[in-house]
Amino acid sequence: MMAQPKNVVIVTHFKPDADALGSSLGLAGYLKAKGHRVNVITPSDYPDFLSWMPGSNEVFALEKNNPAKLATASGMIAKADVIFCLDFSSINRIDALEEPVLKSQAIKVLIDHHLEPENFASYSLWNVQSASTAGLIFELIDSLGEKNLITTGMADCLYAGLMTDTGSFRHNNTRQKEFSIASELVGAGANPHQVAKNIYDTNSIERLRLTGFVLSEKLKVLPEFRTAYITLTSQDLNKFSSQTGDTEGLVNYGLSIKNVILSALIYDRGEEIKLSLRSLGNFSVNEMARNHFDGGGHRNASGGTSKISLEKTVEKFLSILPKYKNELLKN
């Protein structure tokens, strides 16, 4: 399939995180080294703290209410021979790119680690046991016997995806394999210190103040359900000049509270209400997100959306907690 140079498009999900963008740029670097013509397209912007990634300046990122950019992206997709779909299991996760990708006659390749992937791809490299899509990209390159093609920049991108999706190797998805891949990437030139600094220690003052506001004013705990939740209105976000990525990680503070095993961040993104759900142990937020909030992901880390108001969405979230009370208390 890839023996001769091809026109390749790589797409990843709306509001890409470090794994989505890092795996996309890592794969793009590899394919370019093999002589392919590659375009990375994202259905939205991505956090500024990922702009250091080598190749990010070449990413074609769609903008809200910009039909010209969507038309250009659709043209790239229509001309592609192969489309790699990275770090998403549901096609609607690529937002406005869904229709052009589905219409394309290109061979579609899914590389992902989320639960219950939809059957839209011609080929799949899917492993729910893998902690990150970046790790799967490394394993793919390794299986082809071409680790030598991994540059320092590619290694940094892939390491960033692996590091963040394991919570800096703290989450329960961290297997021995993840440490092995990390070691290989460091051997290929990845700089763990600099990658961590770029992602975790380059906050704007507004982002830090938003975090302080959340912890002092917006974090609520329901001991009877072992649950913590945070709600943010659009006015809250505007007050702190919130940018893409500024809410990332806020949901994890709830899980740091003793005896809490379910944490939710519910915020108004303008066009819809967004939910980030995290859990500990055997409690499945994937099941909660799929059944109630048109979402999904992993057992302990999932997301969802809601078309009703923020207030009604919070009411809905609180109303379903009694249904899960036995599961929450036994974990």
C-alpha positions as CSV (number, residue, x, y, z in Angstrom):
1,M,0.0,0.0,0.0
2,M,2.8,2.4,0.9
3,A,5.6,1.0,-1.3
4,Q,5.4,4.0,-3.7
5,P,5.2,7.7,-2.7
6,K,1.6,8.6,-2.0
7,N,-0.5,11.7,-1.2
8,V,-1.2,11.2,2.5
9,V,-3.5,13.1,4.9
10,I,-3.4,12.6,8.6
11,V,-6.4,13.7,10.6
12,T,-7.0,13.7,14.4
13,H,-9.7,14.8,16.7
14,F,-11.3,18.1,17.6
15,K,-9.2,20.2,20.1
16,P,-6.1,17.9,19.8
17,D,-4.2,17.1,22.9
18,A,-0.5,16.1,23.1
19,D,-1.2,12.5,22.1
20,A,-3.3,13.5,19.1
21,L,-0.9,16.1,17.8
22,G,2.3,14.3,18.8
23,S,1.3,11.0,17.2
24,S,0.2,12.9,14.0
25,L,3.5,14.8,13.7
26,G,5.5,11.7,14.6
27,L,3.8,9.7,11.9
28,A,4.1,12.6,9.4
29,G,7.8,12.8,10.0
30,Y,8.2,9.1,9.4
31,L,6.1,9.1,6.2
32,K,8.0,12.2,4.8
33,A,11.3,10.4,5.4
34,K,9.9,7.5,3.3
35,G,9.2,10.0,0.4
36,H,5.4,10.5,0.9
37,R,3.6,13.8,0.5
38,V,1.9,14.5,3.8
39,N,-0.6,17.0,5.1
40,V,-1.7,17.0,8.8
41,I,-5.2,18.5,9.2
42,T,-6.9,19.2,12.5
43,P,-10.6,20.1,12.8
44,S,-9.8,22.9,15.2
45,D,-6.9,24.8,16.8
46,Y,-4.7,23.2,19.4
47,P,-3.2,24.4,22.7
48,D,-0.4,26.9,22.5
49,F,1.7,24.8,24.8
50,L,2.0,22.3,22.0
51,S,3.2,24.8,19.4
52,W,6.8,23.8,20.2
53,M,6.3,20.4,18.5
54,P,8.5,20.2,15.3
55,G,6.2,20.3,12.3
56,S,3.3,22.0,14.2
57,N,3.8,25.1,12.0
58,E,2.8,23.1,9.0
59,V,-0.4,21.7,10.5
60,F,-3.5,22.9,8.6
61,A,-5.9,23.8,11.5
62,L,-9.5,24.6,10.7
63,E,-11.1,27.7,12.2
64,K,-14.6,28.3,13.4
65,N,-16.8,29.9,10.8
66,N,-14.1,29.8,8.1
67,P,-15.7,28.0,5.1
68,A,-12.7,28.8,2.9
69,K,-10.3,26.8,5.2
70,L,-12.8,23.9,5.3
71,A,-13.0,23.9,1.5
72,T,-9.2,23.8,1.2
73,A,-9.0,20.9,3.7
74,S,-11.7,19.1,1.8
75,G,-9.7,19.5,-1.3
76,M,-6.6,18.0,0.3
77,I,-8.7,15.0,1.6
78,A,-10.3,14.5,-1.9
79,K,-6.8,14.2,-3.5
80,A,-5.4,11.8,-0.8
81,D,-4.5,8.3,-1.6
82,V,-4.3,7.3,2.0
83,I,-5.9,8.9,5.1
84,F,-4.6,8.1,8.5
85,C,-7.1,8.6,11.3
86,L,-5.3,9.0,14.6
87,D,-6.4,9.0,18.2
88,F,-10.2,8.8,17.8
89,S,-12.6,5.9,17.6
90,S,-15.8,7.7,16.6
91,I,-15.8,9.5,13.2
92,N,-17.8,12.5,14.6
93,R,-14.8,13.4,16.7
94,I,-13.3,15.0,13.6
95,D,-16.2,17.5,13.5
96,A,-16.4,19.2,10.1
97,L,-13.9,16.8,8.6
98,E,-16.2,13.9,9.0
99,E,-18.1,14.3,5.7
100,P,-15.1,14.9,3.5
101,V,-13.3,11.9,5.0
102,L,-16.2,9.6,4.6
103,K,-16.8,10.7,1.0
104,S,-13.1,10.2,0.1
105,Q,-12.2,7.2,-2.0
106,A,-8.8,7.1,-0.2
107,I,-7.7,4.1,1.8
108,K,-8.4,4.9,5.4
109,V,-6.2,3.6,8.3
110,L,-7.3,3.9,11.9
111,I,-4.6,4.0,14.6
112,D,-6.2,4.3,18.0
113,H,-6.4,3.0,21.6
114,H,-10.0,4.0,22.6
115,L,-12.8,1.6,23.4
116,E,-15.4,0.5,20.8
117,P,-14.0,1.9,17.5
118,E,-16.5,2.5,14.7
119,N,-16.1,0.5,11.5
120,F,-15.2,3.3,9.0
121,A,-11.6,2.4,8.2
122,S,-10.1,0.0,5.6
123,Y,-7.4,-1.0,8.0
124,S,-7.0,-0.7,11.7
125,L,-4.1,-0.7,14.2
126,W,-6.2,-0.7,17.4
127,N,-5.1,-1.7,20.8
128,V,-7.1,-0.7,23.9
129,Q,-4.2,-2.0,26.1
130,S,-1.9,0.7,24.7
131,A,-1.7,3.8,26.8
132,S,-1.3,6.1,23.8
133,T,-1.7,6.5,20.1
134,A,1.9,7.8,20.1
135,G,3.1,4.5,21.5
136,L,1.2,2.7,18.7
137,I,3.0,4.8,16.1
138,F,6.4,3.9,17.6
139,E,5.4,0.2,17.6
140,L,4.4,0.5,14.0
141,I,7.7,2.1,13.0
142,D,9.6,-0.4,15.1
143,S,7.7,-3.4,13.6
144,L,8.8,-2.2,10.1
145,G,12.4,-2.2,11.3
146,E,12.9,1.5,10.7
147,K,13.5,3.0,14.2
148,N,16.6,4.6,12.6
149,L,14.3,7.0,10.8
150,I,13.0,8.5,14.1
151,T,14.6,11.9,14.4
152,T,15.0,13.9,17.7
153,G,11.9,16.0,16.8
154,M,9.8,12.9,16.1
155,A,10.9,11.3,19.3
156,D,10.0,14.4,21.3
157,C,6.5,14.5,19.7
158,L,5.9,10.8,20.4
159,Y,7.3,11.0,23.9
160,A,4.9,13.9,24.6
161,G,1.9,11.8,23.6
162,L,3.1,8.9,25.7
163,M,3.9,11.1,28.7
164,T,0.6,12.9,28.8
165,D,-1.7,10.0,28.2
166,T,-0.1,8.1,31.1
167,G,-0.3,11.1,33.3
168,S,3.5,11.2,33.5
169,F,3.5,7.4,33.9
170,R,1.2,7.6,36.9
171,H,-2.1,6.3,35.4
172,N,-3.1,2.7,35.7
173,N,-2.7,2.3,31.9
174,T,1.1,2.4,32.3
175,R,2.5,-1.0,31.5
176,Q,6.0,-2.2,31.3
177,K,5.7,-1.6,27.6
178,E,5.2,2.2,28.1
179,F,8.5,2.4,30.0
180,S,10.2,0.4,27.2
181,I,8.8,2.7,24.5
182,A,9.8,5.8,26.6
183,S,13.3,4.4,26.9
184,E,13.5,3.8,23.1
185,L,12.3,7.3,22.4
186,V,14.9,8.8,24.8
187,G,17.5,6.7,23.0
188,A,16.3,8.3,19.7
189,G,16.8,11.8,21.1
190,A,13.7,12.7,23.1
191,N,14.4,15.1,26.0
192,P,12.0,14.2,28.9
193,H,12.9,17.3,30.9
194,Q,12.3,19.7,28.1
195,V,9.1,18.0,26.8
196,A,7.6,18.1,30.4
197,K,8.6,21.7,30.8
198,N,7.1,22.7,27.4
199,I,3.8,21.1,28.3
200,Y,3.4,21.5,32.1
201,D,5.5,24.6,32.9
202,T,4.7,27.2,30.3
203,N,1.4,28.5,31.7
204,S,0.0,31.9,31.1
205,I,-0.9,33.9,34.2
206,E,-4.5,33.7,33.1
207,R,-4.5,29.9,33.1
208,L,-3.0,29.8,36.6
209,R,-5.6,32.2,37.8
210,L,-8.3,30.1,36.2
211,T,-7.0,27.1,38.1
212,G,-7.0,29.0,41.4
213,F,-10.6,30.2,40.7
214,V,-11.7,26.6,40.0
215,L,-10.1,25.2,43.2
216,S,-11.4,28.0,45.5
217,E,-14.8,28.7,44.0
218,K,-16.0,26.0,41.6
219,L,-14.9,22.6,42.9
220,K,-17.8,20.8,44.7
221,V,-17.6,17.4,46.5
222,L,-20.4,15.0,47.0
223,P,-19.1,12.5,49.7
224,E,-22.2,10.4,49.5
225,F,-21.4,9.5,45.9
226,R,-17.6,9.8,46.2
227,T,-17.8,12.4,43.5
228,A,-16.3,15.8,42.8
229,Y,-17.4,18.1,40.0
230,I,-16.5,21.5,38.5
231,T,-18.7,23.7,36.4
232,L,-17.5,26.6,34.3
233,T,-19.8,29.1,32.5
234,S,-18.7,30.9,29.3
235,Q,-18.5,34.0,31.4
236,D,-16.1,32.3,33.8
237,L,-13.9,31.3,30.9
238,N,-14.0,34.7,29.3
239,K,-13.2,36.3,32.7
240,F,-9.8,34.5,32.5
241,S,-9.3,35.0,28.8
242,S,-9.4,31.2,28.4
243,Q,-7.7,29.7,25.4
244,T,-7.7,26.2,23.9
245,G,-6.1,23.9,26.4
246,D,-6.6,26.1,29.5
247,T,-9.1,23.7,31.0
248,E,-7.0,20.6,30.3
249,G,-6.1,18.8,33.5
250,L,-8.6,20.6,35.8
251,V,-10.7,17.5,36.1
252,N,-7.9,15.6,37.7
253,Y,-7.9,17.8,40.8
254,G,-11.1,16.2,41.9
255,L,-9.5,12.8,41.9
256,S,-6.8,14.0,44.2
257,I,-9.3,14.4,47.0
258,K,-9.3,11.5,49.5
259,N,-12.1,9.0,48.9
260,V,-13.2,10.6,45.6
261,I,-13.3,8.1,42.7
262,L,-15.3,10.1,40.1
263,S,-14.5,13.6,38.9
264,A,-16.3,15.7,36.3
265,L,-15.5,19.0,34.6
266,I,-18.6,20.5,32.9
267,Y,-18.1,23.7,30.9
268,D,-19.8,25.8,28.3
269,R,-17.8,25.9,25.1
270,G,-20.2,28.1,23.3
271,E,-21.6,25.8,20.6
272,E,-22.1,23.0,23.1
273,I,-21.5,21.9,26.7
274,K,-18.4,19.7,27.1
275,L,-17.9,17.1,29.8
276,S,-14.5,15.6,30.9
277,L,-14.9,12.5,33.1
278,R,-12.2,10.8,35.1
279,S,-12.4,7.8,37.6
280,L,-10.4,5.5,39.7
281,G,-10.5,1.7,39.9
282,N,-13.2,-0.2,38.1
283,F,-15.8,2.5,37.8
284,S,-16.3,3.1,34.0
285,V,-16.8,6.7,33.0
286,N,-16.7,5.4,29.4
287,E,-20.1,3.7,30.1
288,M,-21.4,6.8,31.7
289,A,-20.3,9.0,28.8
290,R,-21.7,6.7,26.1
291,N,-25.0,6.2,27.8
292,H,-25.8,9.7,28.9
293,F,-23.6,12.3,27.1
294,D,-23.0,11.1,23.5
295,G,-19.3,10.4,24.2
296,G,-16.9,7.7,25.3
297,G,-13.1,7.0,25.5
298,H,-11.4,4.9,28.1
299,R,-12.7,3.2,31.2
300,N,-11.1,5.8,33.5
301,A,-10.9,8.8,31.2
302,S,-13.7,9.8,28.8
303,G,-15.5,12.8,27.4
304,G,-18.9,13.8,26.3
305,T,-21.1,16.6,25.1
306,S,-24.5,18.0,25.7
307,K,-26.8,20.2,23.6
308,I,-28.9,21.4,26.5
309,S,-27.9,24.3,28.8
310,L,-25.0,24.1,31.3
311,E,-27.5,24.3,34.1
312,K,-29.6,21.5,32.7
313,T,-26.5,19.4,31.9
314,V,-25.3,19.7,35.5
315,E,-28.8,18.7,36.7
316,K,-28.7,15.7,34.4
317,F,-25.3,14.7,35.7
318,L,-26.4,15.0,39.3
319,S,-29.7,13.1,38.6
320,I,-27.9,10.0,37.3
321,L,-25.4,9.7,40.2
322,P,-28.0,7.7,42.3
323,K,-28.1,5.1,39.6
324,Y,-24.4,4.5,40.0
325,K,-24.2,4.9,43.8
326,N,-23.6,1.2,44.5
327,E,-20.8,1.0,42.0
328,L,-19.2,4.2,43.3
329,L,-19.4,3.1,46.9
330,K,-18.0,-0.4,46.3
331,N,-14.9,0.7,44.4
